[in-house]
Amino acid sequence: MKISIVGTGYVGLVSGTCFADVGVNVTCVDIDKKKIEDLKKGIVPIYEPGLETMIHSNIQKNRLFFTTELKKALVDSSVVFIAVGTPPDEDGSADLKYVLNVAHEIGKHINDYIVVVTKSTVPIGTAKKVKAAVQEELDKRGVDIEFDVASNPEFLKEGNAIDDFLKPDRIVVGTESKRAEQIMSRLYKPFLLNGHPIIFMDIPSSEMTKYAANSMLATKISFMNDMANLCEIVGADITSVRKGIGSDARIGNKFIYAGAGYGGSCFPKDVKAVIKTAKDNGYKLRLLQAVEDVNNDQKHVLVTKIKEEFGDNLEGMKFGLWGLSFKPKTDDMREAPSLVLIEELTKMGASIKAYDPVAQEEAKRILGDKIEYGQDPYDVLIDADALIVITEWPEFRMPNFKVLEKLLKNNVIFDGRNIYDPKEIVENGFSYYSIGRKVIRP
Ligand code: NAD
């Protein structure tokens, strides 16, 4: 089977590589010439554990190809996936211009039956627009070529994307055509052998499923952060509360960690987009508006704690920052809480030296010399007033407190991800601020 994937970002590149790995002939298409030239040479533009090796092996086996020419890629393809970005527009809605541009291009170039699949996260009704865009181009060409549309939202998590794709909890496909359903079943068959389900539904439900999934996950995080803030006020400990509620099977223990807010390329924009969809349809999604508000506030929570310790005047102070990416195991900086923290602290006159195992290049691209960058976790602490942890990379979990004490001017740690045991920190002579737990001093 031959397929094309348009958009070679986190989703397109991982999906394409995983399909190739199970034997599908895949051509990945992107308009970014440099990205495609690099990929042809095996240079991978993003950090995703295991991806580079898999790309190399599939290029070598002649199953994975890269091109900027959609027309060539479409020849003999049974399926074309649209996996381009859907960033938020100014009013919060998903900007569909990239998706619809691709749909028009597909209409200009197909010569045979094909299933046009939206894999990007798109608002309800997008598949209809995709269908109309393809048809418009066919009409302009005066040709009568059959095609179907389908919605196949992607649920992979950056940092664990390959495993998520190869062993999905579920595959959701929205389509109204039996022919498209059969083709999608065949394409996904290799991923279903271990009992992972493929769930077929109508297209609007499939489009909605992706937004509902991300909205639910964002809600869990904001719920825990809201509870954490109350815990601090009333003297409770959110870690104990989490264990207490997580042991209830109806609640479950996953995704209920308090922290300095969610970021990334999905939750913030998808929550905004679904709120906008509701508004456009005359419905107010009150719960999700609160989820977003709580998250926006939560990204400032560490700054409040820093001011509690050092006062309002941070002019001339220096902070060592551990982590930059929005979560561990990715170099993605989109909507990262670190960006809000850095903006606020530098505005108040403080300087920051940061270390991140993989996101430093991406951070330099966004932040330039607004902050300094360190060689390793300890390098950024030399003469710093305090340590701030914003991303819970595994290598930050067991610091050498003796070295920390030597390097830092003050024995203070601000932990935005609750990765340390307060007892251990205090025994090592540090003051410790975390989320939803009492401030501890030696
Ligand atoms: P990305 O920004 O990493 O990649 C998008 C790619 O599309 C870029 O390489 C860009 O050059 C390319 N592109 C744009 N217009 C094009 C065109 N006309 N022709 C060819 N290529 C074009 O985006 P991403 O993070 O992979 O996300 C893609 C979609 O998948 C979004 O809708 C996102 O919400 C959704 N999604 C993302 C994730 C994730 O973890 N990143 C997970 C699930 C779903």
Boltz pocket constraint, residues with backbone or C-beta under 6 A from the ligand:
constraints:
  - pocket:
      binder: B
      contacts: [[A, 6], [A, 7], [A, 8], [A, 9], [A, 10], [A, 11], [A, 12], [A, 29], [A, 30], [A, 31], [A, 32], [A, 35], [A, 83], [A, 84], [A, 85], [A, 86], [A, 98], [A, 101], [A, 102], [A, 119], [A, 120], [A, 121], [A, 122], [A, 154], [A, 155], [A, 156], [A, 157], [A, 158], [A, 265], [A, 266]]
      max_distance: 6.0
